[in-house]
Amino acid sequence: MERRRLLHAGAGLVAASVVGPVLAPATAQARTADGTGAPGAPGAESRAASTGTAGRCSGPAVSTYGIATYTAAIVGMTVLGGHAYVVARGQNPPLLGEIDLASGKLTRTVRLSRGEGGWAATVSGGQVYVGTYPVPDLYRFDPATGSVAQLGTIGPSGGFVWCLTTAPDGTVYAGTYPRGEVWEYSPSTGVLRNLGIAMPGEQYVRAIAADDRYVYAGTLPLGHIVAYDRATGAKRSITPTPYGGAACLLAAGGRVVGGFGRSVVDLAPDGSDARVIPIPAAERLVDAITSTGDGTVYCVGRPTGTVYRRDGDALVPVAAPTPLDEHRALFPLPDGRLLGGAGSGRLWWLDPAGGGSTTVELIDTAMAGPDPVQSITMGTRGAVHVGGHFSITTHRPAQGTSRRIPVSGEPKQLRTACDRVYAALYPSTEVLELDPDRGSIRSLGFIDNDQQRPTDMVYERATDQFLIASAPPAGRLKGALTLADRARRRLTVHQDVITDQSVMSLALDDRLGTRIAYLAGDTWGGGSVTPTRPSATIVAFDLRRRKVLWEVAPFEGYASLQHIEVLDGVLYGVYKRLAGMWFAMDLKTRTVLRSGRLPSYGELTVQRGQVFASVFGGLVYRIGPGLDEAQPILSGLGDGWYTPPQLAWEPRSWHAWGVSGRELARLRLDPDCVSMNRAGVNPPDEAVLESLLAN
């Protein structure tokens, strides 16, 4: 861990960038489910039954305070002539931007028809092609006319076009998720056809390349390379054994070269003469790869962001133009420089000979826009902290200000302790401590241990440590519980604490003197792998002895728990699979006392002796204590969450902070101030939610 701290010393102090003041408080009168009035405004029956509540139930239930978090994060990227073309993520519909490579200026933007972003981009015949998600559409953009054409949809709702490439004759090829297929588009005929699944059991064609004869598909999670004969459609794996999940691939100089797992693989088109080059120990994978005119191969490692040059069977570091960033693409330019696109929304130009580089921040351009929220927490002195793609924004609503601080990943979880903010990042698993007043950041370390996605975080005040739940990458099952000591900046990781399950959520026992944590599991692990357990379980974990005390499945056959909370000896939970199933379980007898269904799933919180569920679909319910049926509290909040919706409560109050649409919002959640109308609540598309959360 000390070695990693040294490698990431660049994260020690991060200069804050200001995105501008938040808007003055506005009365966002979101409508109730039937479209008749403000959510949370008491109906006639409620008013008659709640004498004395008129004062606290008056006024709007939702007040908004401007955009919660901005992003210019990018996914797809390609180059045509003197321009780079990048696709924003998290903006609905996606935004395609054109950047002049000579000046570094954004010269044009255009909206696609639908979706949240586009991981895939390529060029053919002077046209730019983009593949999108969570509806896997294929688009063509004509730079000469500025027109956009939707060419077709190549998979079900909730799918991705993960990668695109162009063969020497101009034919365009795409790789998809979740069906792991390769598709072909002929610009000359306009015909779009499915070439079939690359490898049974592999959900992702994550990387793709083509030469005169073959199109090559790199799969994930195992990492096969499958060669399709472009003339006959016949296919075969050219990997004697899987190399690890594919990340990038190219076909050049009669070789196929790509990043697979912790290796760069170089082999002949028939799979022979394979050379496997281990990546440097500091890296987890190779994000992007390219070759120059003289055949020199360059690649970018994650998490350090270092550019490497291949020298024989070694990778030699060149420079790190944007340290600690993910990378979407890497291109050689005619002047000998390399052009890279970083996931946070940075473009960089690198001289590989001298190591000098320049960078453009897209957050300062018209590529910036409202970001789906990753996480939220209350801070000191009325501050509200919001996690977005590669950023944490500190809002001070009373002063009408906000401050955006870049971080190296997605803060899936945010919590506060004293005057500090703590973030658990995806995909690096780094745990950060932020001083919001100074904008400075220091690292507590990395969870690592084959983990990727932090899923929950709880502060244990008695020991001044955080408990962090996490899930592994795709193709793995074993999650972890991590204990993060604030003062010592030390992480202790307990992997596979729930056998062959992700740890999705955790809750502390609220009985005095009992140091027990309850952990909720997910049999799907990181996804794209067959579960070995029939049901998601809950375990009781003794924090003193560091051991599991017991394990129970509240409902047999239900695969995934999303979130749990504990109140007065009763554990409340909500399932992701079966979506929206909730329950209350007595911890002494481990029997389910009550259960029911919500329209979807999300996160639970306890406030003033009540248990609340905030779920996808813009809905908040009360589910306990003592309720046989969930009580609707608030509706109409929209789809502003990237992760399962959260609430950040004000102390000793019925008000919580969340989002309405993509605006920061203060929500009145008083159980006595409820609309009794339950009509018009439509569950969200679970396939779309599944795909976005797997992104």
C-alpha positions in Angstrom: 0.0 0.0 0.0 2.9 2.4 0.7 4.1 1.8 -2.9 0.7 2.7 -4.2 0.6 5.9 -2.2 3.9 6.9 -3.7 2.7 6.1 -7.2 -0.4 8.2 -6.5 1.3 11.1 -4.7 -0.1 13.4 -7.4 -3.5 13.0 -5.7 -2.2 14.6 -2.5 -3.4 18.1 -3.3 -6.0 18.8 -6.0 -6.7 22.3 -7.1 -10.4 23.0 -6.9 -12.2 24.4 -10.0 -15.3 26.4 -9.5 -18.3 25.6 -11.7 -20.2 28.7 -10.7 -22.7 29.6 -8.1 -25.7 27.4 -7.6 -29.1 28.9 -8.3 -31.1 30.7 -5.7 -33.6 28.5 -4.0 -36.6 27.8 -6.3 -39.9 26.1 -5.6 -39.8 23.1 -7.8 -43.4 22.0 -7.7 -43.0 18.4 -8.8 -46.4 16.9 -9.4 -48.0 13.9 -7.7 -48.4 10.6 -9.4 -51.8 11.5 -10.9 -50.6 15.0 -11.9 -52.7 16.9 -9.3 -50.5 19.0 -7.1 -47.2 19.0 -5.3 -45.9 15.7 -4.0 -46.1 15.5 -0.3 -48.9 18.1 -0.1 -51.6 16.6 2.2 -54.8 15.5 0.6 -58.2 16.0 2.2 -58.0 12.7 4.1 -54.5 13.5 5.3 -55.5 17.0 6.4 -58.5 15.8 8.3 -56.4 13.2 10.2 -53.5 15.5 11.0 -54.8 18.4 13.0 -52.0 20.6 14.0 -49.7 19.7 11.1 -50.9 22.5 8.7 -47.9 24.7 9.5 -45.2 22.2 8.9 -47.0 20.8 5.8 -47.5 24.1 4.1 -45.3 25.2 1.3 -43.6 23.1 -1.4 -42.4 19.6 -0.6 -39.4 20.1 -2.9 -37.1 23.1 -3.2 -34.3 23.1 -5.8 -30.9 24.7 -5.7 -29.4 24.4 -9.1 -27.5 21.7 -10.9 -26.3 19.0 -8.4 -23.1 18.1 -10.4 -21.7 18.9 -13.8 -19.8 16.6 -16.1 -17.8 16.6 -19.3 -16.8 13.0 -18.9 -16.4 11.2 -22.2 -16.7 7.6 -23.3 -16.3 7.2 -27.1 -13.6 9.0 -29.1 -12.2 9.0 -32.7 -10.2 11.2 -35.0 -11.0 12.4 -38.5 -8.7 14.7 -40.3 -7.8 17.6 -38.1 -10.6 17.0 -35.6 -11.2 14.7 -32.6 -14.8 13.6 -32.0 -15.8 12.7 -28.4 -19.1 11.5 -26.9 -20.2 12.7 -23.5 -21.6 10.3 -20.9 -24.4 10.9 -18.5 -26.1 13.5 -20.7 -29.5 12.5 -22.1 -29.5 12.5 -25.0 -25.8 12.1 -25.7 -23.7 15.0 -26.9 -21.1 14.6 -29.7 -18.4 17.2 -29.7 -15.9 18.2 -32.4 -12.5 19.5 -31.2 -10.0 21.3 -33.5 -6.7 19.5 -33.0 -4.7 22.6 -34.0 -6.2 25.0 -31.5 -7.7 22.6 -29.0 -11.0 24.4 -29.2 -14.4 22.9 -29.2 -15.8 23.9 -32.6 -19.2 22.1 -32.7 -21.6 20.0 -30.7 -24.6 17.9 -31.9 -27.2 15.9 -30.0 -28.0 12.3 -30.8 -31.6 11.0 -30.6 -31.6 9.1 -27.4 -29.5 7.3 -24.8 -27.0 8.2 -22.0 -23.7 8.1 -23.9 -21.7 6.3 -26.5 -18.7 4.1 -25.7 -17.9 3.4 -29.3 -16.7 5.6 -32.1 -15.0 5.1 -35.5 -14.5 6.7 -38.9 -15.3 5.4 -42.4 -15.5 7.2 -45.7 -15.2 10.7 -44.1 -18.1 10.0 -41.7 -18.1 9.5 -37.9 -19.9 6.5 -36.5 -21.1 6.3 -32.9 -22.6 3.4 -30.9 -24.7 4.2 -27.8 -26.2 2.9 -24.6 -28.6 2.0 -22.8 -30.4 1.6 -26.2 -27.7 0.2 -28.5 -28.1 2.4 -31.5 -25.7 3.0 -34.4 -25.4 6.6 -35.6 -23.6 8.3 -38.5 -22.5 11.9 -38.4 -21.5 13.8 -41.5 -19.0 16.6 -40.6 -19.6 18.3 -44.0 -23.3 18.8 -43.4 -23.7 18.5 -39.7 -26.4 15.9 -40.1 -26.9 12.8 -37.9 -28.6 9.6 -39.1 -29.7 6.7 -36.9 -28.8 3.6 -38.8 -30.3 0.9 -36.6 -30.6 -0.7 -33.2 -28.4 -3.7 -32.5 -29.7 -5.3 -29.4 -32.3 -5.1 -26.6 -33.1 -2.2 -24.3 -30.4 -2.0 -21.7 -27.7 -3.0 -24.2 -24.4 -1.3 -25.2 -22.5 -0.9 -28.3 -19.2 -1.3 -26.5 -16.7 -0.9 -29.4 -16.5 0.0 -33.1 -13.8 -0.5 -35.7 -13.4 0.0 -39.4 -11.9 -2.6 -41.8 -9.5 -1.4 -44.6 -12.4 -1.5 -47.1 -14.6 0.8 -45.0 -16.9 -1.8 -43.5 -17.8 -1.0 -39.9 -17.9 -3.6 -37.1 -19.5 -3.4 -33.6 -19.2 -5.4 -30.4 -22.1 -5.5 -28.0 -23.3 -6.2 -24.4 -25.2 -8.2 -23.0 -25.4 -10.7 -25.8 -21.7 -10.6 -26.7 -22.4 -10.2 -30.5 -20.5 -8.8 -33.4 -22.4 -6.8 -36.0 -21.4 -5.5 -39.4 -22.5 -2.4 -41.2 -21.8 -1.8 -44.9 -21.7 2.0 -45.7 -21.9 1.2 -49.4 -25.1 -0.9 -49.2 -26.6 0.3 -45.9 -27.0 -3.3 -44.7 -26.7 -4.0 -41.0 -26.3 -7.7 -40.1 -25.6 -9.7 -37.0 -22.6 -12.0 -37.2 -23.6 -13.8 -34.0 -22.3 -14.4 -30.5 -18.5 -14.4 -30.2 -18.2 -16.9 -27.4 -21.0 -18.6 -25.5 -21.1 -17.4 -21.9 -19.2 -14.2 -22.6 -21.6 -11.2 -22.3 -19.2 -8.6 -23.6 -17.4 -8.0 -26.9 -15.4 -5.3 -25.2 -12.8 -4.7 -27.9 -12.7 -5.2 -31.7 -10.3 -4.8 -34.6 -10.3 -5.8 -38.3 -8.0 -6.4 -41.2 -8.5 -7.4 -44.8 -9.7 -10.9 -44.0 -10.9 -11.1 -40.4 -12.7 -9.1 -37.7 -11.4 -9.9 -34.2 -13.6 -9.8 -31.1 -12.1 -9.5 -27.6 -14.4 -10.8 -25.0 -15.0 -10.2 -21.3 -14.8 -11.4 -18.6 -12.6 -14.4 -19.6 -10.8 -12.8 -22.5 -11.0 -14.9 -25.7 -10.0 -13.5 -29.1 -12.5 -14.7 -31.7 -11.7 -14.3 -35.4 -14.6 -14.0 -37.8 -13.9 -14.6 -41.5 -15.3 -11.5 -43.1 -16.2 -13.3 -46.4 -17.9 -16.4 -45.0 -18.9 -15.4 -41.5 -17.2 -18.5 -40.1 -15.6 -17.9 -36.7 -13.2 -19.6 -34.3 -11.3 -18.7 -31.1 -7.6 -18.1 -31.7 -6.8 -18.2 -28.0 -5.6 -21.5 -26.6 -6.6 -20.3 -23.2 -8.3 -17.1 -22.2 -5.9 -14.2 -21.4 -8.2 -12.2 -19.1 -10.9 -9.7 -19.8 -10.4 -7.7 -23.0 -9.9 -3.9 -22.8 -8.5 -2.8 -26.2 -7.4 -4.4 -29.5 -5.8 -3.5 -32.8 -4.9 -5.3 -36.0 -1.8 -3.9 -37.6 1.3 -5.1 -39.5 0.0 -8.6 -39.8 -0.4 -9.0 -36.0 -3.3 -8.8 -33.5 -2.3 -6.9 -30.3 -4.4 -6.0 -27.3 -4.8 -5.5 -23.6 -6.2 -8.6 -21.9 -6.3 -8.8 -18.1 -2.8 -8.0 -16.8 -1.1 -8.6 -20.1 -0.5 -7.2 -23.5 -1.0 -10.0 -26.0 0.6 -10.1 -29.4 -0.2 -13.0 -31.8 -0.6 -13.9 -35.4 -4.0 -13.8 -37.0 -4.3 -17.6 -36.7 -3.4 -17.5 -33.0 0.1 -18.8 -33.4 3.3 -17.2 -32.2 1.6 -15.7 -29.2 3.7 -13.3 -27.0 2.3 -12.4 -23.7 3.9 -9.3 -22.1 3.0 -8.6 -18.4 2.0 -5.1 -17.7 3.8 -3.1 -15.0 2.9 -4.1 -11.4 1.4 -0.6 -10.7 -1.3 -1.2 -13.4 -4.5 -3.2 -13.3 -5.1 -3.2 -17.1 -4.3 -1.4 -20.3 -7.0 1.1 -21.2 -6.1 2.0 -24.8 -3.5 0.9 -27.4 -2.3 2.2 -30.8 0.6 1.8 -33.2 2.5 4.4 -35.2 3.5 4.3 -38.9 6.8 2.6 -38.0 5.0 -0.2 -36.1 5.8 1.1 -32.6 3.1 0.2 -30.1 2.0 2.6 -27.4 -0.5 1.9 -24.6 -2.0 3.6 -21.5 -2.2 1.9 -18.1 -4.8 2.1 -15.5 -4.9 3.3 -12.7 -1.7 5.4 -13.1 -2.5 6.9 -16.5 1.0 6.2 -17.7 1.8 6.0 -21.4 4.1 3.1 -22.2 6.1 2.3 -25.3 6.6 -1.4 -26.2 10.3 -2.2 -26.5 10.7 -5.9 -27.4 8.9 -7.8 -24.6 8.8 -4.9 -22.2 6.7 -1.8 -21.6 8.8 1.3 -21.1 7.1 4.3 -19.4 7.0 7.5 -21.4 4.9 10.0 -19.4 1.6 10.4 -17.6 -0.1 13.4 -19.2 -3.3 12.9 -17.0 -2.3 10.9 -14.0 -4.8 8.6 -12.2 -7.3 8.8 -15.1 -9.1 6.3 -17.2 -8.4 6.4 -20.9 -10.9 6.0 -23.8 -8.6 6.2 -26.8 -5.1 6.7 -28.1 -4.2 8.0 -31.6 -0.9 8.8 -33.5 -1.0 12.2 -35.1 0.8 13.1 -38.4 3.2 15.4 -36.5 4.5 12.5 -34.4 2.6 13.3 -31.3 0.1 11.1 -29.5 -3.4 12.2 -28.8 -5.3 10.7 -25.8 -8.8 11.0 -24.4 -9.3 10.6 -20.7 -12.6 9.5 -19.2 -12.8 12.5 -16.9 -13.1 14.8 -19.9 -9.5 15.7 -20.8 -7.8 15.6 -24.1 -4.0 15.6 -24.2 -1.2 15.8 -26.7 2.1 14.0 -25.9 5.5 14.2 -27.6 6.7 10.6 -27.1 10.3 11.6 -27.7 10.6 14.4 -25.2 7.7 13.5 -22.9 6.2 17.0 -23.0 2.4 17.3 -23.1 -0.5 19.7 -23.2 -4.0 19.2 -21.9 -7.5 20.6 -22.7 -10.2 20.4 -20.0 -13.6 19.8 -21.6 -15.4 20.8 -18.3 -14.6 24.4 -19.4 -16.4 24.1 -22.7 -19.9 23.5 -24.0 -19.4 19.8 -23.5 -20.2 20.3 -19.8 -23.7 19.5 -18.7 -25.8 18.2 -15.8 -24.5 14.9 -14.5 -26.4 12.0 -13.0 -25.6 11.9 -9.3 -23.4 9.1 -7.8 -23.6 9.9 -4.1 -24.6 12.6 -1.6 -23.9 13.4 2.0 -24.5 16.2 4.5 -21.5 18.1 5.8 -20.8 20.7 8.5 -22.3 24.2 8.5 -25.1 23.3 6.1 -22.8 22.0 3.3 -24.1 19.3 0.9 -21.5 17.2 -0.9 -22.4 15.5 -4.2 -20.4 12.9 -6.1 -20.4 12.9 -9.9 -18.3 11.4 -12.6 -14.7 12.2 -11.6 -15.7 15.0 -9.2 -17.1 16.0 -5.8 -19.1 19.2 -5.7 -19.5 21.0 -2.3 -22.7 23.1 -2.2 -23.4 25.7 0.4 -27.1 26.5 -0.3 -27.3 29.2 2.3 -24.6 31.2 0.6 -25.6 30.2 -3.0 -22.2 28.8 -3.9 -20.7 25.6 -5.1 -17.2 24.3 -5.7 -16.2 21.4 -8.0 -13.2 19.3 -6.9 -11.8 16.8 -9.4 -11.1 13.2 -8.2 -9.8 10.2 -10.0 -12.9 8.1 -10.5 -16.6 7.9 -9.5 -17.4 8.5 -5.8 -19.9 5.7 -5.4 -20.1 6.4 -1.7 -19.7 9.7 0.3 -19.7 10.1 4.1 -18.6 12.7 6.5 -16.8 12.6 9.8 -15.9 15.7 11.8 -15.2 18.4 9.1 -13.9 15.9 6.5 -15.6 14.1 3.6 -14.7 10.6 2.7 -15.2 9.0 -0.7 -14.9 5.4 -2.0 -14.0 5.4 -5.7 -14.9 3.2 -8.6 -13.1 1.6 -10.4 -9.8 2.1 -8.5 -11.3 1.3 -5.0 -9.3 4.2 -3.6 -10.6 5.7 -0.4 -10.1 9.5 -0.2 -10.3 12.1 2.5 -11.4 15.6 1.4 -11.0 18.9 3.2 -13.9 20.8 1.5 -12.8 24.2 2.8 -9.3 23.9 1.3 -10.1 21.6 -1.6 -7.3 19.3 -0.6 -7.3 15.5 -0.9 -5.3 12.7 0.6 -5.5 9.0 0.1 -6.3 6.5 2.8 -5.3 3.7 0.4 -6.8 1.2 -2.0 -9.2 -1.7 -1.2 -7.7 -3.8 -4.1 -8.1 -7.5 -3.3 -9.9 -8.1 -6.6 -12.5 -5.5 -5.8 -13.8 -2.8 -8.1 -17.1 -1.3 -7.0 -17.7 0.2 -3.5 -21.4 -0.3 -2.8 -22.0 1.0 0.8 -20.2 2.9 3.5 -21.0 3.4 7.2 -19.1 5.4 9.9 -18.5 3.7 13.2 -18.0 6.6 15.6 -16.8 4.5 18.6 -13.7 3.3 16.7 -13.4 6.3 14.3 -13.4 4.0 11.3 -15.5 3.5 8.1 -16.9 0.1 7.1 -17.0 -0.2 3.3 -18.9 -2.9 1.3 -17.7 -3.7 -2.2 -18.2 -5.9 -5.3 -15.6 -7.6 -7.6 -15.2 -6.9 -11.3 -17.2 -8.7 -13.9 -16.6 -12.5 -14.0 -15.9 -12.7 -10.2 -18.1 -13.5 -7.3 -16.2 -12.6 -4.1 -17.0 -9.3 -2.5 -15.4 -7.7 0.6 -15.8 -5.8 3.8 -13.1 -3.2 4.4 -12.4 -1.4 7.7 -10.9 2.0 7.0 -9.1 3.5 10.0 -9.2 7.3 9.6 -6.4 8.2 12.0 -3.9 5.6 10.9 -4.9 5.7 7.2 -5.0 2.0 7.1 -7.4 -0.4 5.3 -8.1 -3.9 6.5 -9.9 -6.0 3.9 -12.0 -9.1 4.6 -12.6 -10.7 1.2 -15.3 -13.3 0.6 -16.9 -12.5 4.0 -20.2 -13.7 2.4 -19.2 -16.7 0.5 -19.3 -16.2 -3.3 -21.3 -13.0 -3.0 -20.7 -9.3 -3.4 -21.2 -7.3 -0.2 -23.9 -4.9 -1.4 -24.8 -3.2 1.9 -24.0 -3.0 5.6 -25.7 -1.8 8.7 -24.5 -1.5 12.3 -26.4 -3.0 15.2 -28.1 -0.1 17.1 -28.2 -1.9 20.4 -25.9 -0.4 23.0 -22.5 -1.9 23.3 -23.0 -4.4 20.5 -20.3 -4.2 17.9 -22.0 -6.3 15.2 -22.2 -5.3 11.5 -24.9 -6.9 9.3 -23.8 -7.5 5.6 -26.2 -8.0 2.7 -25.1 -10.1 -0.3 -25.6 -10.4 -4.0 -25.1 -13.9 -5.6 -24.4 -12.3 -9.0 -21.1 -10.9 -7.8 -19.6 -8.6 -10.4 -21.9 -9.9 -13.1 -21.3 -11.9 -16.2 -20.7 -15.1 -14.1 -22.9 -18.0 -13.0 -23.9 -17.7 -9.3 -22.9 -20.6 -7.1 -25.4 -19.7 -4.3 -29.1 -20.1 -4.7 -30.1 -17.1 -2.6 -28.7 -13.8 -1.4 -28.0 -13.9 2.3 -27.4 -11.7 5.3 -24.5 -12.3 7.7 -23.8 -11.0 11.2 -20.2 -10.0 11.5 -18.5 -9.6 14.9 -16.3 -6.5 14.5 -14.3 -7.3 17.7 -13.4 -10.9 16.8 -13.6 -10.3 13.0 -15.7 -13.4 12.3 -19.1 -14.3 10.9 -21.6 -15.2 13.6 -24.5 -16.4 11.5 -26.0 -16.3 8.0 -29.6 -16.4 6.8 -31.5 -16.0 3.5 -34.6 -13.9 4.3 -36.3 -15.2 1.1 -35.2 -18.3 -0.7 -34.4 -18.0 -4.4 -34.0 -14.2 -4.4 -30.6 -13.5 -5.9 -29.6 -9.9 -4.9 -30.1 -7.7 -1.9 -29.6 -4.0 -2.6 -29.7 -2.3 0.8 -30.3 -2.9 4.5 -30.8 -0.8 7.7 -31.3 -1.7 11.4 -33.7 -0.1 13.8 -34.6 -1.3 17.3 -33.5 -4.9 16.7 -35.3 -5.2 13.4 -33.4 -5.4 10.1 -35.0 -3.8 7.0 -34.0 -4.8 3.5 -34.9 -4.2 -0.1 -34.0 -6.6 -2.9 -32.6 -5.8 -6.4 -33.6 -9.3 -7.6 -36.6 -9.6 -7.1 -36.6 -5.8 -7.7 -38.4 -3.8 -5.0 -39.2 -6.7 -2.6 -38.8 -5.3 0.9 -39.0 -6.9 4.3 -38.5 -6.4 8.1 -36.7 -9.2 9.9 -36.4 -9.7 13.7 -32.7 -10.0 14.5 -33.2 -12.2 17.6 -35.3 -14.9 15.9 -34.1 -14.2 12.3 -37.7 -14.4 11.1 -39.4 -12.1 8.6 -42.1 -10.1 10.3 -43.4 -8.1 7.3 -42.8 -7.8 3.6 -44.1 -6.1 0.5 -43.3 -4.7 -2.9 -42.0 -1.3 -4.0 -42.0 -0.2 -7.7 -38.2 -0.6 -7.8 -35.2 -0.7 -5.6 -32.9 1.8 -4.0 -31.4 2.7 -0.6 -32.9 2.7 2.9 -32.3 5.2 5.7 -33.4 5.6 9.3 -34.5 9.0 10.5 -36.2 10.0 13.8 -37.3 6.4 14.5 -38.7 5.8 11.0 -37.4 3.7 8.0 -37.5 5.3 4.6 -36.9 3.8 1.1 -35.7 6.0 -1.8 -36.1 4.1 -5.0 -35.6 4.5 -8.8 -38.6 6.2 -10.4 -38.2 9.3 -8.2 -40.1 7.9 -5.3 -39.7 7.9 -1.5 -41.6 5.5 0.8 -41.8 4.8 4.5 -41.6 1.1 5.3 -41.4 0.9 9.1 -41.6 0.4 11.9 -44.9 -1.6 12.2 -46.1 -1.1 8.6 -47.8 -3.9 6.7 -47.7 -1.9 3.5 -45.2 0.7 2.3 -46.5 4.3 2.8 -45.8 6.7 -0.2 -44.2 9.9 1.0 -43.0 11.7 -2.1 -43.1 11.2 -5.9 -42.1 13.0 -9.1 -38.4 13.4 -8.4 -37.4 12.1 -11.8 -34.3 10.1 -12.9 -31.4 12.1 -11.6 -29.5 9.2 -10.0 -26.7 7.1 -11.7 -26.5 4.8 -8.6 -29.5 3.7 -6.5 -31.1 6.8 -5.1 -29.9 8.1 -1.7 -31.1 10.5 1.0 -28.8 12.8 3.0 -30.8 13.8 6.1 -30.5 17.0 8.1 -30.0 16.2 11.8 -33.2 15.9 13.8 -35.3 17.0 10.9 -37.9 15.7 8.4 -35.9 17.3 5.6 -33.4 15.5 3.5 -31.2 16.4 0.6 -31.4 14.5 -2.7 -32.1 15.4 -6.3 -35.1 16.4 -8.4 -34.3 15.7 -12.0 -30.6 16.7 -12.0 -30.9 19.6 -9.6 -29.9 19.5 -5.9 -33.1 19.4 -3.9 -34.2 19.8 -0.3 -37.1 17.3 0.3 -39.8 17.5 3.0 -40.4 13.9 4.0 -42.6 14.3 7.1 -44.8 11.2 7.4 -47.7 13.4 8.3 -47.4 15.5 5.1 -48.3 12.9 2.6 -50.4 12.8 -0.6 -52.7 9.8 -0.4 -52.9 9.4 -4.2 -50.9 6.4 -5.3 -51.9 6.3 -9.0 -49.5 6.7 -11.9 -46.4 5.1 -10.3 -44.7 3.3 -13.2 -41.7 1.0 -12.4 -38.5 1.9 -14.3 -37.1 -0.3 -17.0 -35.1 -2.8 -14.9 -33.0 -3.9 -18.0 -31.9 -0.2 -18.4 -31.1 0.1 -14.7 -29.1 -3.1 -14.8 -27.0 -2.0 -17.7 -26.3 1.5 -16.4 -25.2 0.2 -13.0 -22.9 -2.3 -14.7 -21.3 0.5 -16.6 
